[in-house]
Amino acid sequence: MHRVIEAGDDVIALEVSGKITGADLDAMMDRLDQAMAHHEKIHIFVETRGIDGIELTGLPGYVARAIPLFGKLTRFGRVAVVADQTWVRIGTRVESAVLPFISYKTFEPAQREEALAWVKGAPSAA
């Protein structure tokens, strides 16, 4: 399941929990396509809570839509992932290592507001 969080036009902010369905993946990709149509650079905020899997039937369509994004990777700015599960934070760090030109940060749930401020580009408190 996913829920959109209001965060500004150039920020895609989502809360994702439970089982991720094909419909969730389609809606997320639609939102990404819409943001990319209107902004040269986009930022991503994802807050995960208790992810327990992805519906496999939705993956082929998602992969088909995701592959062309490899040609647009320079259009991604900051990516903040707030996760209550260690495996999600580790997976994000691996993705960050594979895509070092995208600015990734992982956060724990208690750091949610800090993560949202960072992805929006707010100056950090010193």
Buried (B, 14 or more C-beta within 10 A) or exposed (E): EBEEBEBEEBBBBBBBBBEBBBEBBBBBBEBBEEBBEEBEEBBBBBBBBEBEEBBEEBBEEBEEBEEEBEEEEEBBBBBBBBBBEEEBBEBBBEEBEEBEEBBBBBBEEEBBEBBBBBBBEEEEEE
